[in-house]
């Protein structure tokens, strides 16, 4: 016998054999970079293979890149990356911090949007690489009756290797739908006042709690090859503007804040200055007390918790630095959720007012 939760929702005027029709809803799908399922060799290899096979990330010809990736890089890198993940892994939940934080962001967003839209909006999240996949979550939203989906890549600054590839996965997922929902993608939000204000508040709170005021704030953004800039990718410009707007909101001088880039991969030149080298230079020049923030990341992850707070910190201290303050990402802070919710509400206009 069917209970109320499983009763077909086909309208009474349709013939009995008609497929079930659910009440129409709007889906909001938050998208983050991704996470391995574990830090063991094979989990890391699957994740890294998917990530590094994306031609938005590594755009070398496949015939040249794939043999190098599969036969050389992926025989060793899963071990080193796995060891790094192990140092930050959320053992209580059996998942990476990125997944834990993205879940928390999603739960808070559900509550915020429910206050305005009731049960007309379904909020969920997906990962570009790893699980839960974009394809599976698009299918889940469709199964719940979402005839419109707002797709939100959680990258403040646009880059082909982040925002664009997330959108690619979303559009590919839509290709598999017989009855495609209407769709929208959220543009970059790096210059929204609410986002800049949330960043500024996190800096102010960290500085107020610090024993010593830092000599300078280093804004460390994830790097990309320098040629991406000359090929038309706006990422570098978005990063520079984010730092400038943050400086203006804080009321600081140019000497109190600096833009750098981290996570270089391969041998070609990437956007400079490189964070790991710049923090050493700062220490050698007398800046013994610095703070580092990562405005390109919506959630703390391997690049912030391990690379910044361990590798980059070590580079600073080895060069004579004394006090290193890492300012966490905005994560699920109320100011961050408020800024994201404001962006979502604007992008839902015309669908839900």
C-alpha positions as CSV (number, residue, x, y, z in Angstrom):
1,X,0.0,0.0,0.0
2,X,1.3,3.5,-0.9
3,X,1.6,6.1,1.8
4,X,1.2,9.8,1.3
5,X,4.9,10.3,0.6
6,X,5.0,7.8,-2.2
7,X,1.6,8.4,-3.8
8,X,1.8,9.4,-7.5
9,X,1.5,13.1,-8.1
10,X,0.0,12.8,-11.6
11,X,-2.8,15.4,-12.0
12,X,-6.3,13.8,-12.1
13,X,-7.1,15.0,-15.6
14,X,-4.2,12.9,-17.1
15,X,-4.7,9.3,-18.2
16,X,-3.5,6.6,-15.6
17,X,-0.6,5.5,-17.7
18,X,0.8,9.0,-17.9
19,X,4.3,9.4,-16.3
20,X,4.3,10.8,-12.8
21,X,4.4,14.7,-12.8
22,X,5.8,16.4,-9.7
23,X,5.0,19.9,-8.6
24,X,7.4,22.4,-10.3
25,X,10.3,23.7,-8.3
26,X,13.4,25.7,-8.8
27,X,16.8,24.1,-8.0
28,X,19.9,25.9,-6.8
29,X,23.0,23.9,-7.3
30,X,26.2,25.0,-5.5
31,X,29.4,23.8,-7.2
32,X,32.8,23.4,-5.6
33,X,36.1,22.1,-7.0
34,X,36.1,18.5,-5.7
35,X,37.6,16.1,-3.3
36,X,39.0,12.6,-3.3
37,X,37.0,9.9,-1.5
38,X,40.0,9.1,0.6
39,X,43.7,9.7,0.9
40,X,44.7,6.2,-0.1
41,X,46.6,5.6,-3.4
42,X,43.7,4.5,-5.6
43,X,41.2,7.2,-4.3
44,X,43.9,9.8,-4.9
45,X,44.8,8.4,-8.3
46,X,41.1,8.4,-9.5
47,X,40.7,12.0,-8.3
48,X,43.9,13.3,-9.7
49,X,43.4,11.6,-13.0
50,X,40.0,13.2,-13.5
51,X,41.2,16.6,-12.4
52,X,44.5,16.6,-14.4
53,X,42.8,15.2,-17.5
54,X,40.5,18.2,-17.7
55,X,41.7,20.2,-20.7
56,X,40.5,23.4,-19.0
57,X,43.1,22.7,-16.3
58,X,45.9,21.3,-18.4
59,X,45.4,22.3,-22.0
60,X,48.3,20.4,-23.6
61,X,47.5,18.0,-26.5
62,X,46.0,14.8,-25.1
63,X,48.4,12.6,-27.1
64,X,51.3,14.3,-25.4
65,X,49.9,14.9,-22.0
66,X,48.0,11.6,-21.2
67,X,51.0,9.2,-21.5
68,X,53.0,11.5,-19.2
69,X,50.1,11.8,-16.7
70,X,49.1,8.2,-16.6
71,X,52.5,6.5,-16.8
72,X,54.7,8.9,-14.8
73,X,52.9,11.6,-12.8
74,X,50.1,9.3,-11.4
75,X,52.6,6.6,-10.3
76,X,54.0,9.0,-7.7
77,X,51.8,12.0,-7.1
78,X,48.9,10.0,-5.4
79,X,51.3,9.1,-2.6
80,X,52.5,12.7,-2.0
81,X,49.1,14.2,-2.4
82,X,47.6,11.5,-0.2
83,X,50.1,12.2,2.5
84,X,49.2,15.9,2.4
85,X,45.5,15.2,2.6
86,X,46.1,12.9,5.5
87,X,47.4,15.8,7.6
88,X,44.1,17.7,7.2
89,X,41.5,14.9,6.8
90,X,38.3,15.1,8.8
91,X,38.7,11.7,10.4
92,X,35.5,12.0,12.4
93,X,33.4,12.3,9.2
94,X,35.7,10.3,6.9
95,X,36.0,13.1,4.4
96,X,38.0,16.1,3.3
97,X,37.5,19.5,5.0
98,X,36.3,20.9,1.6
99,X,33.4,18.4,1.7
100,X,32.6,19.1,5.3
101,X,32.5,22.8,4.7
102,X,30.5,22.7,1.5
103,X,27.9,20.6,3.3
104,X,27.7,23.2,6.0
105,X,27.4,26.0,3.5
106,X,24.6,24.1,1.7
107,X,22.6,23.5,4.9
108,X,22.8,27.1,5.9
109,X,21.8,28.2,2.4
110,X,18.8,25.9,2.6
111,X,17.5,27.7,5.7
112,X,18.1,31.2,4.3
113,X,16.3,30.5,1.0
114,X,13.5,28.6,2.7
115,X,12.7,31.7,4.7
116,X,12.1,33.6,1.5
117,X,10.8,31.0,-0.9
118,X,9.4,28.2,1.3
119,X,9.5,24.8,-0.3
120,X,9.6,26.2,-3.9
121,X,13.4,26.0,-4.0
122,X,15.6,22.9,-3.6
123,X,19.2,23.6,-2.6
124,X,22.0,21.1,-3.2
125,X,25.7,20.9,-4.0
126,X,28.0,19.1,-6.3
127,X,31.7,18.7,-7.1
128,X,33.4,19.2,-10.4
129,X,35.8,16.3,-9.7
130,X,35.0,13.4,-7.4
131,X,31.7,12.9,-5.5
132,X,29.0,14.0,-5.5
133,X,29.2,14.5,-9.2
134,X,27.5,17.3,-11.1
135,X,25.6,14.8,-13.2
136,X,24.2,12.9,-10.2
137,X,23.0,16.1,-8.6
138,X,21.4,17.5,-11.7
139,X,19.5,14.2,-12.0
140,X,18.5,14.5,-8.4
141,X,17.1,18.0,-8.8
142,X,15.2,16.9,-12.0
143,X,13.8,13.9,-10.1
144,X,12.5,16.3,-7.4
145,X,10.6,18.3,-10.0
146,X,13.0,21.2,-10.7
147,X,12.1,22.6,-14.0
148,X,14.5,25.5,-13.5
149,X,18.1,25.2,-12.2
150,X,20.4,28.0,-11.1
151,X,24.0,26.7,-11.2
152,X,26.4,28.5,-8.9
153,X,30.2,27.8,-9.2
154,X,31.6,28.9,-5.9
155,X,34.6,30.8,-7.4
156,X,34.5,34.6,-6.7
157,X,36.9,35.3,-9.6
158,X,36.2,33.8,-13.1
159,X,38.8,31.5,-14.6
160,X,38.6,29.0,-17.4
161,X,40.1,26.3,-15.2
162,X,37.5,26.9,-12.4
163,X,34.3,28.6,-13.3
164,X,34.2,27.5,-17.0
165,X,35.0,23.9,-16.4
166,X,32.3,23.7,-13.7
167,X,29.8,25.2,-16.2
168,X,31.0,22.6,-18.8
169,X,30.1,19.8,-16.4
170,X,26.7,21.3,-15.8
171,X,25.9,21.8,-19.4
172,X,27.1,18.2,-20.1
173,X,24.8,16.9,-17.4
174,X,21.9,18.8,-19.1
175,X,22.6,17.0,-22.3
176,X,21.5,13.7,-20.8
177,X,18.1,15.0,-19.8
178,X,15.2,14.2,-22.2
179,X,13.2,17.1,-20.8
180,X,15.9,19.7,-20.0
181,X,15.1,22.2,-17.3
182,X,15.7,25.9,-18.0
183,X,19.0,26.9,-16.6
184,X,21.1,29.8,-15.5
185,X,24.7,30.1,-14.3
186,X,25.8,32.7,-11.7
187,X,28.5,35.1,-12.9
188,X,31.7,35.8,-10.9
189,X,31.0,37.8,-7.7
190,X,34.5,39.1,-6.9
191,X,33.5,42.8,-6.9
192,X,30.1,42.5,-5.1
193,X,30.2,44.8,-2.1
194,X,28.7,42.1,0.2
195,X,31.5,39.7,-0.7
196,X,34.2,42.4,-0.2
197,X,32.6,43.3,3.1
198,X,32.6,39.7,4.3
199,X,36.4,39.4,3.4
200,X,37.1,42.7,5.2
201,X,35.3,41.6,8.3
202,X,37.3,38.4,8.4
203,X,40.5,40.4,8.2
204,X,39.4,42.9,10.9
205,X,38.4,40.1,13.2
206,X,41.7,38.2,12.7
207,X,43.7,41.4,13.2
208,X,41.8,42.3,16.4
209,X,42.5,38.8,17.8
210,X,46.2,38.8,16.9
211,X,48.8,39.3,19.5
212,X,50.8,41.5,17.1
213,X,49.4,43.5,14.2
214,X,50.8,42.0,10.9
215,X,53.2,44.1,8.9
216,X,51.4,43.2,5.7
217,X,48.5,41.2,4.4
218,X,49.3,38.8,1.6
219,X,46.3,37.9,-0.6
220,X,47.3,34.6,-2.1
221,X,45.2,33.4,-5.1
222,X,45.4,30.1,-6.9
223,X,47.7,30.5,-9.8
224,X,47.3,29.8,-13.5
225,X,49.8,29.8,-16.4
226,X,50.7,33.4,-17.4
227,X,49.7,32.7,-21.1
228,X,46.1,32.3,-20.0
229,X,46.1,36.0,-19.3
230,X,47.4,36.8,-22.8
231,X,44.8,34.4,-24.3
232,X,41.9,36.4,-22.8
233,X,41.2,34.8,-19.4
234,X,40.2,37.6,-17.0
235,X,41.3,35.8,-13.8
236,X,44.4,37.9,-13.2
237,X,42.4,41.1,-13.5
238,X,39.7,39.8,-11.2
239,X,42.2,38.9,-8.5
240,X,43.9,42.3,-8.7
241,X,40.6,44.1,-8.4
242,X,39.6,42.0,-5.4
243,X,42.7,43.0,-3.6
244,X,42.2,46.7,-4.5
245,X,38.6,46.7,-3.4
246,X,39.5,44.9,-0.1
247,X,42.2,47.5,0.5
248,X,39.8,50.4,-0.1
249,X,37.1,48.8,2.1
250,X,39.7,48.4,4.9
251,X,41.0,52.0,4.3
252,X,44.6,50.8,4.0
253,X,47.7,52.0,2.2
254,X,49.1,50.1,-0.8
255,X,52.1,49.0,1.4
256,X,49.8,47.1,3.8
257,X,48.5,44.6,1.3
258,X,49.9,42.5,-1.6
259,X,48.6,40.1,-4.3
260,X,50.5,36.8,-4.9
261,X,49.7,33.5,-6.6
262,X,50.2,29.9,-5.3
263,X,49.9,26.3,-6.4
264,X,52.2,26.4,-9.5
265,X,52.4,23.2,-11.5
266,X,54.7,22.2,-14.3
267,X,57.7,24.1,-15.8
268,X,56.1,27.0,-17.6
269,X,55.8,30.5,-16.2
270,X,52.6,31.2,-14.1
271,X,51.2,34.4,-12.7
272,X,53.6,36.1,-10.4
273,X,54.7,36.9,-7.8
274,X,54.7,33.3,-6.4
275,X,53.4,33.2,-2.8
276,X,56.0,30.7,-1.6
277,X,58.8,33.0,-2.9
278,X,57.2,36.3,-2.0
279,X,56.7,35.4,1.7
280,X,60.4,34.6,2.0
281,X,61.3,37.8,0.3
282,X,59.1,39.7,2.7
283,X,60.8,38.1,5.7
284,X,64.2,38.9,4.3
285,X,63.2,42.5,3.8
286,X,62.2,42.9,7.4
287,X,58.5,42.0,7.3
288,X,58.7,39.5,10.2
289,X,55.0,39.4,11.0
290,X,52.6,38.7,8.1
291,X,49.1,37.6,7.5
292,X,47.9,35.5,4.6
293,X,44.3,35.2,3.2
294,X,43.1,33.3,0.2
295,X,40.2,35.3,-1.4
296,X,39.9,32.9,-4.4
297,X,38.7,30.0,-2.2
298,X,35.2,29.9,-0.9
299,X,36.1,27.0,1.4
300,X,39.2,25.9,3.2
301,X,40.9,23.0,1.4
302,X,44.2,21.3,0.6
303,X,45.6,24.5,-0.9
304,X,44.9,26.6,2.2
305,X,45.1,24.2,5.1
306,X,48.2,22.4,3.9
307,X,49.9,24.5,1.2
308,X,49.4,27.9,2.9
309,X,49.4,26.9,6.5
310,X,52.2,24.5,6.2
311,X,54.4,24.8,3.1
312,X,54.2,28.6,2.6
313,X,54.4,29.2,6.3
314,X,57.6,27.1,6.4
315,X,59.1,29.1,3.6
316,X,58.4,32.3,5.5
317,X,59.9,31.0,8.8
318,X,63.0,29.6,7.1
319,X,63.7,33.0,5.7
320,X,63.6,34.6,9.1
321,X,59.9,35.3,9.5
322,X,58.5,35.2,13.0
323,X,54.8,35.5,13.2
324,X,52.6,33.9,10.5
325,X,48.8,34.4,10.6
326,X,46.6,32.5,8.3
327,X,43.1,34.0,8.0
328,X,40.6,31.2,7.2
329,X,38.4,31.2,4.1
330,X,34.9,32.6,4.6
331,X,33.5,29.1,4.7
332,X,30.0,29.0,6.3
333,X,30.3,32.3,8.1
334,X,27.1,34.3,8.3
335,X,28.6,37.1,6.3
336,X,29.6,34.8,3.5
337,X,26.3,32.9,3.4
338,X,24.6,36.3,3.3
339,X,26.7,37.5,0.4
340,X,26.1,34.2,-1.5
341,X,22.3,34.3,-0.7
342,X,22.1,37.9,-2.0
343,X,23.7,36.8,-5.2
344,X,21.4,33.9,-5.6
345,X,18.3,36.0,-5.0
346,X,19.3,38.4,-7.7
347,X,19.9,35.6,-10.2
348,X,16.5,34.1,-9.4
349,X,14.6,37.2,-10.4
350,X,12.1,36.5,-13.0
351,X,11.9,32.9,-11.8
352,X,11.0,33.7,-8.2
353,X,10.4,37.3,-7.1
